[in-house]
Each structure stands twice: as C-alpha cells, then as structure tokens.
Amino acid sequence: MKGDVTTQVDLTGLSADQTVNDLCYEILRRAGEPMHYRDVASLLLQVKPLETRTPENSVYSRMLTDDQDRFARVGPGVFGLRTVSDQAEPPPPASTASQPERKVRIPLFPLYSEMALLLPILDGQPRAYLQGLFSQIAELRGTPQEPQDWTAPDEWIPQRLSGTEQQLAMAIWKGSKRQVNPRHTRGHWYLAKGYDLLAEEQDEILRLTARGQDFIQNPSGDTVQLIDRQEGLIKLLSIVAERGPGRRGDFLPEWSRYLQAVSNFNSDSTFKDTLRRRLLNLVDRELVARSGITYQITQSGLDHLERVGVDQTWIQAPPEELPQLYDLANQQRQTIREQLGNLLSEMDPYQFENLIRRLLEEMGYQGVETTSPANDKGVDVVGDIEVGITSVREVVQVKRHRQNIQRPVLDALRGSLHRFSAVRGTIITTSGFSKGTRDAAFERGAPPITLIDSGKLVDLLIEHELGVRKKAIEILELDEQALLSEGEETE
C-alpha cells in the first residue's frame, strides 16, 4: 500500500473481542489489497493487544494456518484474501486436519533438462507404445549375476528391441540428441502423468498439455515451482542451505523425517534414493553445486528459494528472512574457504606435509608416516586404508604449487608405487591438474592415482574440521499452533 498504512485502513467497529484471525481478515478486506504481515500486525495491535513478545510472527502464523483458509500468500510476507474462485476445498475432519498433505510421491525422480527434451517426443505417441517399451525393457533386465549393459543405446536398441518399441526407443534417443537413455525413462513418465504434463486423448494418444508446455518453456515458471514445492525440492534446497557444504549423509536425517510426514515412502533405501535423485536434479539446474562428494547451495539456489518460498509445512518463521540468513551463511563459508586456501598456499612445505598426514589420519588411514626428504622418490606420505575386508598401502605426493600439476609428476608417482609395496597413489596440490594429468589418472591396466586439487582439499579440511571450527546457530521457529492446541486440551 502507498503512504502510511496505519492511517489508510478504517478500524471503526473492530473489537478486541474478535479473534486474531477475524481481525486480520477484516483489516485486509477494508484495505482492499494485499498487505505485508507486519503492517497487518501494526493495525491489529491498535485494536487488540497480543500477549506475546513477537506479535508480528503471531499474526503471520495465524494467517498462514487459518482453519477457514481465507488468506493467500502472494509474495514474501505479503498476504491477500482468497476470492470465491480461489477458495480451497473445505478442510478435512478435525481428526485429520492437522496432518500434512501426502504430497511427495514421484519415485525415480528425473532431471528437468531431460524432461524438457522428452515431452515433445512423446507428444503424439500412442500410450500403448510407451507401455510396450517399458514391458520389453523389464523383461530384458537380466539378473544380479548377469546384469545387462544399458550404457550404449545405439547398440542395445536395435539388438534387443523390435517393432514399435524399437522405433519409439530410437525416437527418444535420437530426438533428445542422445541425452535421454530410453532405459531410464519410467521416472519421467511418472512425473509427466502425476502432474498432467501429458494428457491421454480418447484415442489413447498422448498430447502435451498447457502445463507441459509451461514446464518446457519456463524453467522457473509456475509448473516447475509447483512440482518443486510438491515434490520436496524446495525443502531439500533449504536443508542444503542450512547444513551445507555437506555430504548426502548430512542431509539424510532431516530429509527422512520430512518424507515420513509428507509421503508414503517408508524405507531407508527409498529415503536415500529420493535424496540422491533430487540432489542430482538441483545440481543439474545449478541451484546446488557439487564438489566431489560435498554439496552446497549456489546463489541461484538462494534466489530460487526466495522466489518460490520455503516449504511452509515445516517453517513458520517469516519466509523473507530465511534466504537472507542462508545468504549470510553462504558468504561466510565462501570467505573462510578463500582464507583457508590462501593459508595453504603460503604454508611451509614440511608443515603442509604434516597437515596432510593429520588429514589422512582423520580420514581413517592407519600407520601414516611422512617419508625422508632426502630419499622419498617422489613420495611424501605413506599410509594404509581399509578397502572392504582388505588393507591396502597408498602413497601420497604433496605439491604446494601455484601452477597446474603436469603428467610427468603422475607418471613418476605411479612408477614409485612398487618401492613402497603400494597399490595406488594420490596427488594432493594447492593448485589444479592439467587435462593430460586427469586423463591419465585412471588409465586402464595402470594403478589408479587419485587427484585432489585445492577446492577438494579445502572441502576435506572443512569436513574433518582441520583449520576451521564449526559453530552452530539456533534459529527459533514459532509454533503457536502447539500452544493453542495444548491450551484447548486443558480447558
């Protein structure tokens, strides 16, 4: 609203005897346009004092959880009134009204980039052809002892499929410019069917819907935002923002609790698979960045959180403040990463070797020793690591350089493995690696050499808290509904 909102809404006739929800409704009705919850609270307090230290949050929570569903959040912290056509269906009976909607339901969750390629290809195809393709592939899966190789569609499609199923599979593979493997499209179909991206006409022909077109044409449009909210991607993005940088296992406990409340998924393996696939989706869209095995939210991810809004099933704090907190935490992480990287590049070489020794010990290596500088044959640290039920010797070369490591360094380390009875090696550097070095790291028939560049090294040091200290900051969330329900039970 323009001007001083507290002077533009007529409060005549409003009474402290009215409920907070009814007063909020009357204020918005008389205003005639959406208002920020803080402005609503400012006006409401002129009529009815609230016995709470956070009256603004109380007003926000009441409008968000109104049992008559009269309020619609139209922007960050901004509420309007629902019109008759906007009114949601009547709330369920009291016994189930407090239960979250069972909304996360798509298994085998796909990449949106693949969906955008696949939908136009399926437009106009008989559904029977697609079901036939799924059936033929299911019959050809093989066994755990003799699994089928599905990595080369140009080869397996003509060899294993026939008829219309072969034609459709080849149309998917070539039509997507070899980006979508027909073997792995069942999850795409679940998503298309579950969110009406494709519709089936009377002649059982699949047709692209208006929602499907919006999905393809608007990567941040209404359809994508709807799916993100419904399928937990917004919740997962907020988890990564709060807990990252982290590994999948760091996000799993909270993600599992979320799924237990808002889905019919109930096994640990399903929790892990849904987390993995949705993280891949967010990485593919550059909303989350992946470095090795660690994930963290990007600026685009923060912008998406602010644009779509954090999942209100779980967070009752004012939504526009959370992205700011995430942004500050992300800035702090980036600052510390840069400072740590600069410190590593200036360390004494022998101190750097000892730091790597300590890191390997924290990672579970046994018998870690630094070699003699005069006779190390290109090896700086030696240690043993358990691989399955076997203990293997590994040698590590440490390079505190500013220039990329070149191929001869890798070849020299690989040639030194037998002198230390080692089966594999690692090169750790404060810089990076040339393309030739990366290509040679896992040559067929040669001992593997793991390459850890400056970014990955910083990730490992942060993960094992070497050179950094993690401090937890608690964010309080208002749970006024719990207070209200508890008070009702005692009356």
N, C-alpha and C positions, 0 to 999 in steps of 0.2 A: 504494500500500500504506500501511496505517496504521502508525504507530510508526517505529522505526529500521529501515529496510530491510536494513541490513548485518548485523543480528542475527537476522532472521527467516528467512533462507534458509540451509539447511544445506549447507555446501560440502564436507562429508566425501566423500572418494573422488574429487573432481575433481583433475586433474593438469595441470601445466604442459606436459606432452607433448601434450595435446589442442589442437586448433585453436581459434582465437578464435571461429569460428562455432559449433563444437560446445559450447564453454563457455557462450556466450550462450544456446544452446538449452537446456542443462541448467539454467542459472540460472532461466530463465523457466518451465521445466517444474516445477522444485521450488517456485518462488514460487506457482504456481497461478493467477496473474492477470497482466494486463499491467503493465509497468513502464516508467518513463522510462529512456531510454538512458544517462543519467548514473548512475542507480542500478545498472544492469546493469554499467557500466564500473567502478564503485566495488567491486562484489563480484568481478568478474573479476580486477582487479588484486591482490586478496588471494591469488589462485591463480597467476596468470601475469603477470609484468611485461611491459609492452609498450615496445619501444624506439622511442618516438615522443613528441614534445612535446605531442601532442594525443590522448591515449588515448581520451578520450570520443568525439571525432569519428571515431577509428578504429573503435570499436565500432559507432557509428551507421552508418558506411559499410558495415561487414561485414554487419550485419543487413539493410540496405537492398538489398544486392546479392548475398545468399546464393544460390548456384547451385542449391540444393535448394528455394528458395522457401518456407522454413519459417516466416518471420516476416511478420506483418501489422502495418502501421502503423495503429493505431486512434485516434490523436489526435496533436496536435503533439508530436513527440519521444517518443511512447509506443508501445511495441511489445508485441504478444502473439504467441502461437503459432497458426498455422493449424490448424483441425481437419481431419479427413479429408475432410469435405464441402467445406471451403474450399480444399483443395489445388488449385493451378493445374495445368494440363496439363503433362506433362513438358517440360523446356526443349528447345529445338531443338538440332540437332547443333552441335558446337563451332565449326564454321566460320561459323555464323550467330548464335550465342548472344549475341554482344556487339553485334549490330545493333539499334538502336532499332526499336520496333514502328511499322509504317507506319499511323499512326492518323488523321492529319488528311486527310480525304477528301471533305468536302462542299463543292462549289463553290456559287456563288450563295447564300452563307450568309444566312439571313433574320433578321429581328428576332424575338425570342421573343414579344413582345407580339402580333405578327401571327400567329405560330404558334398561340398560345393561342386566338385568335379563329377561325382556320381549321379546326383539328382537329375541333371539334364539328360544323361544317358538312359536312365530308367524311364524317363517321360516317354510314354507311347508304347512301352513294352508290356506284353501280357503278364499278369502276375504269375500265371502258371509256369512261364519260362523261368522266372526267378526262383520259384519254389522248387522247380525241377533241378535247377543248378545247385541249390542248397542240398537237395536229396542226393544227387550224384556225388558231390564232394564228401558228404557224410559217409557214403558207402566206401569211399576210397581213402579214408584217413590212415589206414594202416594200424599197427599195434605198437605198444611201447617198445617191444623187441625189434620191430621192423617199421619204424616211422617213415612216412612219405616225406619227400623233399618238395616243398611248395615255393621255393625261392625264385624259380625261373618260369614265369607264366608262359613265355614264348615257347617253351619246351613242353610243359606238362598239359597245357590246354589242348593242343592237337593230339597228344598221346593218350590222355585219359578221358576226355570228354567227347561227346558226339552230338549230332543233331542241333536242335535249337539251343541246348545248354552250352554247346561249344561256341555257337555264334554269339550268344549273349556274353559269355565269359571273355571272348576276344574283343567284343564291342566295349566292355568295361575296361579292359587292359589297354587297348589302343586308344579308345576315346578319352581316357584320362591321361594320355601321354605317358603311359606306363608308370603312373603314380599310385594307382589303386589296384592291389592284388585281389582278383576275384575270390580267392580262397578265404579272404578275411573281410567279407562284406556283410556278414549276418548282423553285426552290431550296427552297421549303417542302416540296415533295413529296420531294425528295432527302433532306432531314433526317428527315421522317416515316418514310420507307421504310428509311433507313440505320440508324435507332435504334429500330425497331419501335414507333413511336408509333401507327401504324395497322397492322392486320393484314388480310389478304385471306381471307375465308371461302371455302368450296368453291363457292359460287355467284358468286364474284368480286365480292362486296360488301365494301367497306371498313368495318372496325369499329375503334373506338377501343379500344386495349389498356389494361391496368392501368398500363403505363409511360406511355402517352399521358395518362391521367387524372392521374397524378402530376405530369407536366410542367405541365398546366393549373392544378392546384390548389396546387402548391407551387413558387413561383418560385425558392426556394433549396433545393429538395428533392434527393433522390438522383439523379433523372433529369437534372435541369439540371446538377448538379455533374458527373455522368458525361460529359455532352456537352461541358461547359466544359473538362474535362481532356482528353478525346479530341480535340477539335477545335481545341486550341491557344489557347483564350480565356484560360486561366489563365496560360499562358506569355506571351501578349501583355500581359495585365494586369501581370505582373511587369516586362516591358520598359518599359511606360509608367511604372510606379512608379520604376524605376531612372533612366530617361532623361528623363522629363517635368519641366516642361512642354516639349513639343516638337511639331514637325510630323510628318506621316506619314513624310516622308523621313528623319527622325532615327531612326525605329524600324525602317525597312525593312531595313538590312543584317543586323541580328541576327535579324529575323523570317525573312528569306530563308534564312539559314544553318539556322535551325530547320526550315523546310519541306523543305530539301534532305535533311535527315536523317530526318524522320519522315513524309514524304508522297511521293506520286508526282508532285507538281507540280514543274515544272522550267523554267518560262519566267518572265522578268522581269514580263511583263504579268500573269501569274497570281499571282505573289507580291504585286504591288501591289493587285490586285483583292481577294484574300483578306484582306489587311491592311485595306483600306478597309471592306469589309463587316463584318468582325469588330469594328472600331473603332466603327462605327455601332451594332452590337448592344450593345456595352458602354456607349456614350453613352445609348442608349435605356433601359437598365436603371439609369442613374445611377451606374454603377461608375466611369466616366470622365467628366470634364467637358470640354466643348469651348467654347473662346472664340475665335471667328474660325477660324483655321487651326491653332491650337495645342490640344493635348490634355494633360490631367494626371489622375492618379488621384484619386478622392474618398475620403472617409473610409469610405463604404460599400464602395468597391473594396478598401481595405485590410482591412476586416472580412471581405470575401469571400475574399481571399487567405489570411487566417489560418484561416478556416473550412474551406476546401477544401484548402489546402496547395499550395505552389509545385510546379510540374512537376518531379518527381524524376528524370526522364530527363536533366535538364541541371544541376540544382543539388544538390550533395552536402552543402552546409553545413546545419546543424541548421535545420529549417524554421521553428520558432517564433521564431527570432532575426531572420529576414529581414523579416517585417512590421513589427517594431519599428524596424529600420533605415529602411524605407520611410516609416514614420510620422514619424520624426525628420526625415528629409529633406524630407518634405512640410510639416511645421511650419516648418522653416527657410525654405522657399520662400514660404510664406504671410506669414511675418514680414517678409521682405525686400520682398515685393510691397507690403505695407502701408506700410513705411518709405519706399519709393520713391514711392508715391502721395502720402504726406504731404509729402515733399520737393518734389514737382512743384507741389502746391497753394500752397506758400509761396515759390516762386521769383519773382524779379523778372521782369516781363513780357518785357523785352527779352532777358534770359538764356534765358527759355523759348522765345522765337522762335529764338534761335541754336541751342538744343538740337534743335529740330525741324529746322532746316536741316542739322545734322550727321546726324540720323537719316535724313533723305531721301537724303543723300549715301551713307550706309551701305547704303541700300536700292537703290542703283543709279541714282538720279536724277542728271542732268547739268546743269551750269550753274545750280546752286541759288543763289538770291540772296534776301536779305531786302529788302523794299521800304522806301521812305522813310516814316517815321511820319507825316509831315505830308501825304503825298499817296498813301496806299496804297489809297484807295477800297474799304476793307474787305478788302484782300488783304495778307497778311503775308509770305508766302514764294512764290517762283515757281521752277519747275524743269521740265526736260524728261525724259521717260521713254520708253524704247523699248517699243513695243507691237507685237509681231510684227516686221515689217520697217520700221515707221514710227515716227518720233519725234514725240511729241505734247507740247504745252505744258499744264502743270497748275498751277493756283493753289491756295494753301493759306491758310486763315484759322485763326489760333491763338487759342483762347479759354481763358484761365486763370480759370475761373469755378467757383463752388460750386453755382449753380443750373443746371437743365437749359437747354440751348440751345433757343430757340423758332424757329418757322417764319420770321419776318421776317429772321433772320440768314441763313438758307439762301437765301431769295429775293434778298437783297442781293448775296450772293456770286455766285449764278447770273447776275444782271444785270451783274456786273462782268467776266465772262469775256472778252467781246469786246474790252475795253480792253487786255487782255494777250495777245490772239491765242490764247487758251486754249480747249480743247475740253471740259475737265472740271475739277472742283474737289474740294477736300477740306476738311472742317472737323475740327480736332483740338481736343479740350477735356479739361480735368481733371475735368469733371462728366459729364453724360449728355445725352440728347436727348429732347425731348417726342415724343409719338406722332405729332403732326402733322408734325413735322420729319422723322421717319423715313419716314412715308408719302410725303412729297414728294421724298425724296432721289432716287428713280429713276422720276419721272413719265414716262409715255410721251410721246415727242416733245420732251422737255426734256433739256439736257445733264446727265449724271449727276453727283451730288455724293456722294462717299464720306464716311461719318460714322465717326469714330474717337473712342470715349469713353475714360474713364480706364482701364478694365480692358484694353481693346485696346492703348492706348498703352503701358501697363506691359509687356504681352506683347511688343510690338515692341522696346522698350528692352532687355528681358532677352535677347531673341533676338539682337540686334545688340551686346549687351554694352556698352551705354551707361549708365553709372551703376551697373553691377554687374560683378563679376568671378566667373567660374565656376571652381570648384576641384573637380578630380576626386579621389575617394577610392576606392582599390582595395579590393575585397572578395575575400579569398582563399578559394578553394573547394578542399576536399580531393579529390584524385584518386588515392586509394590503389590503385584497380584498375590504373591505368597503371604504378604502381611494382611491383605484384605481377606483372603480365604481362611487364614488362621483365626482372624478376629471373628469371622462368621461362625466358625465351629464352636467358639466359646460362648456365643450368645444363647 
